[in-house]
Amino acid sequence: MAVRLSAVEMLVSPSFAVFWLHSRTQGYLDEMSASGRQADAEDIGFAGSTVAVRTVTDAASVRVAVEVWNRRPLLLGDEPPFEYAVEGEVELGDGQWCIDESHDPAVRAGLVLPGGAGRYGVRVTAYHQQRVAELIEEHAEDFVSAMAAVKALSATEGERYRLQLWPVGRGR
């Protein structure tokens, strides 16, 4: 049975409509660049120790939850409606994960993985992207009012993402 070991919720300010969950292992900056290019084309990008997530907007913060599980969690029937759920793998070689674009200083510094260093499965689930895109389109003539409309959305209506991590290739 899959057990959630930790969960962290935060606000993230995307950089050029992308944020990255990554490990600060050798070569991670090149991996961030590679995964960012893939995310620009496909919404999500995986490269080495990084996963890049493309957002609808880069002028407003998005909500992000990162959950660490003991094994791959199921997508259940009671899951709230989402635009997509994409899975891949990353190598978190220093036993930590971080998101540099987070408003939470602890997340920017890096949080320890209960399972330690190694290969992790990652599922990225996106919520309410379409709603945010529609708001921006409705206010296309006035960027300031578009961002005001996006920021006025409640936490449950705004653009948000859930990233789930679990160890792969090890005994459970």
Secondary structure, DSSP 8 states (H G I E B T S, - for coil): ---EEEEEEEEE--SSSEEEEE---TTHHHHHHHHHHHHHHHSEEEETTEEEEE-S-SSS-EEEEEEEESS-----TT----SEEEEEEEEETTSEEB-TTBS-HHHHH-EE-TT-SEEEEEEEEEESHHHHHHHHHHTTT-HHHHHHHHHTS-TTTS-EEEEEEEE-SS--
